[in-house]
Amino acid sequence: MAGDPHCPAEPLAREGTLWEALRALLPHTKEDLKLDLGEKVERSMVTLLQRATEFFYEGRRDECLQTSEVILDYSWEKLNTGTWRDVDKDWRRVYAIGCLLKALCLCQAPEDATTVATALRVCDMGLLMGTAILGDILLKVAAILQTHLPGKRPAHGSTPEQPCTKVDVENPDLEKFPEFAKAPFLSCILSPGEILFIPVKHWHYVRALDLSFSVSFWWS
């Protein structure tokens, strides 16, 4: 059980390479870490993000971790003040940056696999409630963390990317994709409370008919 002092934590797999692999995903200097936030994000939050970034690049782990927690707490409130469609994307970006910094700080000096699992959950929240930043860096961090947990391996090599079709399903270019017209398919409309299980390696297309929330998870 995590956090139980009577239960020894699992050893960290390949501990020596974890930080090096994560650090390699980031720019070499804080000046190269572009935040690119709009005017809707308060200047005080921009300053806080800059401070957290400076703490990270200066190796001040505890201060960076503390500041990232403040960033996450404040941006979480911004994500939950109205309907999801009204949430400004810059605040989702702020939340994702906060998750990135927290996850990296946790892994800067990991004590055991429990710490890495916590960092992975932080990445999951950033992917779920945030938005893509720095070339989908949270996906890449999550993929590395998975390989450093006991018994965990990525489903398809080291890349976190999943296959997707280039066909516009509702308006297909049949000159470019002539075989698509022959593709067999099943269709259905889900009502509230219903669930659809899609077997592995089955292509699918989804369109929301009302306000909705989607979560994708690729089982390994």
C-alpha positions as CSV (number, residue, x, y, z in Angstrom):
1,M,0.0,0.0,0.0
2,A,1.4,3.4,-1.0
3,G,2.4,5.5,1.9
4,D,2.3,2.7,4.4
5,P,5.6,2.8,6.5
6,H,5.2,-0.9,7.2
7,C,5.2,-1.9,3.6
8,P,8.5,-1.5,1.7
9,A,8.3,0.4,-1.6
10,E,9.0,-1.4,-4.8
11,P,12.5,-0.7,-6.2
12,L,12.8,1.7,-9.1
13,A,13.5,0.1,-12.4
14,R,16.6,1.4,-14.2
15,E,16.8,4.4,-11.7
16,G,20.0,5.8,-13.1
17,T,18.6,6.6,-16.5
18,L,15.2,8.0,-15.6
19,W,16.2,11.6,-15.0
20,E,18.5,11.7,-18.0
21,A,15.7,10.5,-20.3
22,L,13.2,13.1,-19.0
23,R,15.7,16.0,-19.0
24,A,16.6,15.2,-22.6
25,L,13.0,16.1,-23.6
26,L,13.4,19.7,-22.5
27,P,15.2,22.7,-24.0
28,H,18.7,23.2,-22.6
29,T,18.0,26.7,-21.1
30,K,14.9,28.3,-19.6
31,E,15.0,31.0,-22.3
32,D,14.2,28.3,-24.9
33,L,11.2,27.1,-22.9
34,K,8.5,29.2,-24.6
35,L,5.3,29.6,-22.6
36,D,3.3,31.5,-25.3
37,L,0.4,32.5,-23.1
38,G,-2.3,35.0,-24.1
39,E,-3.6,38.1,-22.4
40,K,-6.4,36.2,-20.5
41,V,-3.8,34.7,-18.2
42,E,-3.0,37.2,-15.5
43,R,0.5,38.7,-15.3
44,S,0.9,37.3,-11.8
45,M,0.4,33.8,-13.1
46,V,2.9,34.4,-15.9
47,T,5.4,35.6,-13.3
48,L,4.7,32.5,-11.2
49,L,5.3,30.2,-14.2
50,Q,8.6,32.0,-15.0
51,R,9.7,31.6,-11.4
52,A,8.8,27.9,-11.4
53,T,10.8,27.5,-14.6
54,E,13.8,29.3,-13.1
55,F,13.7,27.1,-10.0
56,F,13.6,24.0,-12.2
57,Y,16.6,25.0,-14.4
58,E,18.5,26.1,-11.3
59,G,18.0,22.6,-9.7
60,R,15.9,24.0,-6.8
61,R,13.6,21.0,-6.7
62,D,11.6,21.7,-3.6
63,E,10.9,25.4,-4.5
64,C,9.9,24.3,-8.1
65,L,7.6,21.6,-6.7
66,Q,5.9,24.1,-4.2
67,T,5.4,26.7,-6.9
68,S,4.0,24.2,-9.4
69,E,1.5,23.1,-6.8
70,V,0.3,26.7,-6.5
71,I,0.0,26.9,-10.3
72,L,-2.0,23.8,-10.4
73,D,-4.4,24.9,-7.6
74,Y,-5.1,28.2,-9.2
75,S,-5.4,27.0,-12.8
76,W,-7.7,24.2,-11.6
77,E,-10.1,26.8,-10.4
78,K,-10.0,28.4,-13.8
79,L,-10.8,25.1,-15.5
80,N,-13.9,24.6,-13.3
81,T,-15.6,28.0,-13.3
82,G,-18.0,27.3,-16.1
83,T,-18.8,24.9,-19.0
84,W,-15.8,23.2,-20.6
85,R,-16.3,24.9,-23.9
86,D,-15.9,28.3,-22.2
87,V,-12.6,27.4,-20.7
88,D,-9.9,29.5,-22.4
89,K,-7.2,27.2,-23.9
90,D,-4.4,29.2,-22.4
91,W,-5.6,28.2,-18.9
92,R,-5.5,24.6,-20.1
93,R,-2.0,25.3,-21.2
94,V,-1.1,26.7,-17.8
95,Y,-2.5,23.6,-16.1
96,A,-0.5,21.3,-18.5
97,I,2.7,23.3,-17.7
98,G,2.1,23.0,-14.0
99,C,1.6,19.2,-14.4
100,L,4.8,18.9,-16.4
101,L,6.9,20.8,-13.8
102,K,5.5,18.9,-10.9
103,A,6.0,15.5,-12.6
104,L,9.6,16.4,-13.5
105,C,10.3,17.7,-10.0
106,L,9.0,14.4,-8.5
107,C,11.4,12.5,-10.7
108,Q,14.4,14.6,-10.2
109,A,15.3,12.6,-7.1
110,P,12.9,9.6,-7.1
111,E,13.1,7.4,-4.0
112,D,11.1,4.5,-5.4
113,A,8.6,3.3,-8.0
114,T,5.7,4.9,-5.9
115,T,7.1,8.3,-6.6
116,V,7.3,7.6,-10.3
117,A,3.7,6.3,-10.3
118,T,2.6,9.5,-8.6
119,A,4.4,11.5,-11.4
120,L,2.6,9.4,-14.0
121,R,-0.8,10.3,-12.4
122,V,0.2,13.9,-12.6
123,C,0.9,13.5,-16.3
124,D,-2.4,11.8,-16.8
125,M,-4.2,14.8,-15.2
126,G,-2.3,17.2,-17.5
127,L,-3.3,15.1,-20.6
128,L,-6.9,14.9,-19.4
129,M,-7.6,18.5,-18.3
130,G,-4.8,20.4,-20.0
131,T,-3.8,20.7,-23.7
132,A,-0.8,19.8,-25.8
133,I,2.3,21.7,-25.0
134,L,5.9,21.6,-26.2
135,G,5.3,19.1,-28.9
136,D,3.1,16.8,-26.8
137,I,5.8,16.5,-24.1
138,L,3.4,15.1,-21.5
139,L,2.8,12.1,-23.7
140,K,6.5,11.6,-24.0
141,V,7.1,12.0,-20.3
142,A,4.3,9.5,-19.5
143,A,5.8,7.0,-22.0
144,I,9.2,7.2,-20.3
145,L,7.7,6.9,-16.8
146,Q,5.8,3.8,-17.8
147,T,9.0,2.1,-18.8
148,H,10.5,2.9,-15.4
149,L,7.8,1.2,-13.4
150,P,8.2,-2.5,-12.5
151,G,6.5,-4.7,-15.0
152,K,5.4,-1.8,-17.2
153,R,6.3,-1.6,-20.9
154,P,4.8,0.6,-23.6
155,A,2.4,-1.3,-25.8
156,H,4.1,-0.5,-29.1
157,G,7.8,0.3,-28.8
158,S,8.9,3.6,-27.2
159,T,6.6,6.0,-29.0
160,P,3.4,7.1,-27.3
161,E,1.7,8.1,-30.5
162,Q,-1.3,6.1,-31.7
163,P,-2.3,5.4,-35.4
164,C,-5.0,7.6,-36.9
165,T,-6.6,7.8,-40.3
166,K,-6.2,10.7,-42.7
167,V,-9.7,10.1,-44.2
168,D,-12.4,12.7,-43.4
169,V,-15.1,10.1,-42.5
170,E,-18.1,12.4,-43.0
171,N,-16.7,14.0,-46.2
172,P,-14.2,11.5,-47.7
173,D,-12.0,12.3,-50.7
174,L,-12.8,9.2,-52.7
175,E,-10.4,10.2,-55.5
176,K,-7.5,10.1,-52.9
177,F,-9.0,7.1,-50.9
178,P,-11.1,5.2,-53.4
179,E,-11.2,2.0,-51.3
180,F,-12.8,3.8,-48.4
181,A,-16.2,3.6,-50.2
182,K,-16.0,-0.2,-49.9
183,A,-15.2,-0.2,-46.2
184,P,-17.9,-2.1,-44.1
185,F,-19.1,-0.3,-41.0
186,L,-21.6,-0.3,-38.1
187,S,-23.1,2.8,-36.6
188,C,-25.0,3.6,-33.5
189,I,-26.1,6.5,-31.3
190,L,-25.3,6.3,-27.6
191,S,-27.7,7.7,-25.0
192,P,-26.7,9.1,-21.6
193,G,-25.4,6.3,-19.3
194,E,-24.6,3.9,-22.2
195,I,-21.2,2.6,-23.1
196,L,-19.6,1.2,-26.2
197,F,-16.7,-1.3,-26.1
198,I,-14.4,-1.1,-29.2
199,P,-12.2,-4.2,-29.6
200,V,-8.5,-3.7,-30.1
201,K,-7.3,-2.7,-33.7
202,H,-10.8,-1.7,-34.8
203,W,-11.0,1.7,-36.4
204,H,-13.7,4.0,-35.1
205,Y,-15.0,7.5,-35.6
206,V,-17.0,9.5,-33.0
207,R,-19.0,12.7,-33.2
208,A,-20.6,14.3,-30.2
209,L,-24.3,15.3,-30.7
210,D,-24.3,17.3,-27.4
211,L,-21.9,18.7,-24.8
212,S,-19.7,15.7,-23.9
213,F,-16.4,14.7,-22.3
214,S,-14.1,12.0,-23.9
215,V,-11.3,10.0,-22.4
216,S,-9.1,7.7,-24.4
217,F,-6.9,5.0,-22.8
218,W,-4.8,2.5,-24.7
219,W,-4.4,-0.7,-22.7
220,S,-0.9,-2.2,-22.6
